[in-house]
Amino acid sequence: MSSDRELTSEQSVELLSTLKTRFDKNMHLHPGIDWTIVQKKLEANLDKLWSLNEMENTGGEPDVVEYDQIADEFIFYDCSAETPKGRRSICFDHEALESRKKNKPENSAANMAAEMGIEILTEEQYRKLQKLDSFDLKTSSWVHTPSDIREQGGALFCDRRFGHIFLYHNGAESYYAARGFRGLLRV
């Protein structure tokens, strides 16, 4: 692991404290999950802690939302009320970014997710998150897009309006100040 993808011990302690405080505050997101077990997993996977720090630094407010018994993994999602502020005004992927001739955004959702070591939520995962609480009431989030849609230049995004979750399409090269992406991390 390169040194730029490692946290100092002070950063690790601070992040673990932030995550535990959020975990305790939002027990409705993870009933039946024990923080001490989550923390042990994190301490054994420092690269995952780095990725969670990136989620935190970009405004994602990551929290545990499920446990995959088969894979023995805790799954963290971005749980910020709105799509993470540090990941907005971006197009969908690198191909879309390169296709823009002018007024290019600084980055793309796919590039940022890869750099952070996280996955972009699928539509199904986005809907699962929305069952836990209300998110994206004023913003929207890019979601994983099937290849047949992407090959035609499109990309998908979701939001919550009028008490319902909506799935929309847009050109993958488009970007808006209120659109970013939500990610997940398996630990």
C-alpha positions in Angstrom: 0.0 0.0 0.0 1.4 3.4 -1.0 1.9 6.0 1.7 -0.6 8.3 0.2 -3.3 5.7 0.8 -2.5 5.3 4.5 -3.9 7.2 7.4 -1.7 8.2 10.3 -2.6 6.6 13.6 -4.1 10.0 14.7 -6.3 10.1 11.6 -7.4 6.5 12.2 -8.4 7.2 15.8 -10.3 10.3 14.7 -12.1 8.5 11.9 -13.0 5.5 14.1 -14.4 7.9 16.7 -16.5 9.8 14.0 -17.8 6.5 12.6 -18.7 5.1 16.1 -20.5 8.4 17.0 -22.5 8.2 13.8 -23.1 4.5 14.3 -24.5 5.1 17.8 -26.7 8.0 16.6 -28.2 6.0 13.7 -29.0 2.6 15.1 -32.1 2.4 12.8 -29.7 2.0 9.9 -28.1 -1.2 11.3 -30.2 -3.1 13.9 -28.4 -6.1 15.3 -24.9 -5.0 14.3 -22.3 -4.7 17.0 -19.8 -1.8 16.6 -17.0 -3.7 18.3 -17.0 -6.3 15.6 -17.2 -3.6 12.9 -14.2 -1.8 14.5 -12.1 -5.0 14.6 -12.7 -5.5 10.9 -11.8 -2.0 10.1 -8.6 -2.2 12.2 -7.6 -5.3 10.3 -8.2 -3.6 6.9 -6.5 -0.3 6.9 -6.9 0.2 3.2 -10.7 0.1 3.8 -10.3 2.7 6.6 -8.5 4.9 4.1 -11.5 4.6 1.6 -13.9 5.4 4.4 -11.9 8.5 5.2 -12.2 9.5 1.5 -16.0 9.0 1.8 -16.0 11.1 4.9 -13.8 13.9 3.4 -16.1 14.3 0.4 -19.2 14.6 2.6 -20.6 11.1 2.3 -21.1 10.5 6.1 -20.5 6.7 5.7 -22.3 4.3 8.0 -22.9 0.6 8.2 -26.2 -0.4 6.6 -25.9 -4.2 6.3 -24.0 -7.3 7.0 -23.4 -9.9 4.3 -23.2 -13.2 6.2 -22.0 -15.2 3.2 -19.1 -12.9 2.4 -18.6 -12.0 6.1 -18.6 -8.3 5.2 -20.0 -5.1 6.7 -21.3 -2.8 4.0 -21.0 1.0 4.4 -23.1 3.3 2.3 -22.9 7.1 2.0 -25.6 8.2 4.4 -25.5 12.0 4.0 -28.9 13.6 3.7 -28.0 14.9 0.2 -25.6 13.5 -2.4 -22.1 14.1 -1.0 -21.1 17.7 -1.6 -17.5 16.9 -2.5 -18.7 14.7 -5.3 -21.1 16.9 -7.2 -20.8 18.7 -10.6 -19.3 15.6 -12.2 -20.3 13.6 -15.3 -20.8 9.8 -15.2 -17.5 8.3 -16.3 -14.1 8.9 -18.0 -15.4 8.3 -21.5 -18.1 11.0 -20.9 -15.6 13.4 -19.5 -13.3 12.9 -22.5 -16.2 13.4 -24.9 -16.9 16.9 -23.7 -15.3 19.5 -26.0 -15.7 22.5 -23.6 -16.8 23.2 -20.1 -15.5 19.9 -18.8 -16.3 19.0 -15.2 -13.2 18.4 -13.0 -13.9 14.7 -12.7 -16.4 11.8 -13.2 -18.3 9.6 -10.8 -16.6 6.5 -12.0 -13.1 8.0 -11.8 -13.7 9.3 -8.3 -15.2 6.0 -7.0 -12.1 4.1 -8.4 -9.7 6.6 -6.8 -11.5 6.2 -3.5 -11.7 2.4 -3.7 -15.5 2.4 -3.5 -18.4 1.2 -5.7 -21.1 3.4 -7.1 -24.5 2.3 -5.9 -26.8 0.3 -8.2 -30.4 1.2 -8.5 -31.3 -1.7 -6.3 -28.8 -0.6 -3.6 -30.1 3.0 -3.9 -33.7 1.9 -3.3 -32.5 -0.3 -0.3 -30.8 2.8 1.2 -34.0 4.9 0.7 -36.0 2.3 2.7 -33.8 3.1 5.7 -34.4 6.9 5.6 -35.1 9.8 3.2 -32.1 10.8 1.1 -31.6 13.2 -1.9 -34.7 15.3 -1.4 -32.9 18.3 -3.1 -30.1 16.5 -5.0 -29.7 13.5 -7.2 -27.1 10.7 -7.5 -25.6 8.9 -10.4 -26.2 5.1 -10.1 -24.5 2.2 -11.9 -25.7 2.1 -15.5 -26.1 -1.1 -17.6 -23.7 -1.3 -20.5 -26.4 -1.3 -23.2 -27.6 2.1 -21.9 -24.0 3.4 -21.5 -23.0 2.3 -25.0 -25.7 4.6 -26.4 -24.3 7.6 -24.4 -26.8 7.5 -21.5 -26.4 7.1 -17.8 -28.9 6.7 -14.9 -29.5 8.7 -11.8 -31.9 8.6 -8.9 -33.5 10.9 -6.4 -36.4 11.1 -3.9 -39.3 13.5 -4.6 -42.9 13.5 -3.5 -42.3 10.5 -1.2 -41.1 8.3 -4.1 -37.8 7.1 -5.5 -37.3 8.1 -9.2 -34.9 6.6 -11.7 -34.0 8.9 -14.6 -31.7 9.0 -17.6 -29.4 11.7 -18.9 -26.5 12.0 -21.3 -23.5 10.5 -19.4 -21.5 13.7 -20.2 -24.0 16.0 -18.4 -23.2 17.4 -15.0 -25.2 19.5 -12.5 -24.3 21.3 -9.3 -26.9 19.2 -7.5 -25.9 15.8 -8.9 -23.1 13.6 -7.6 -22.9 10.0 -6.6 -23.3 7.7 -3.6 -21.0 4.9 -3.0 -20.5 1.8 -0.9 -17.6 0.0 0.7 -17.4 -3.6 1.8 -15.3 -4.4 4.8 
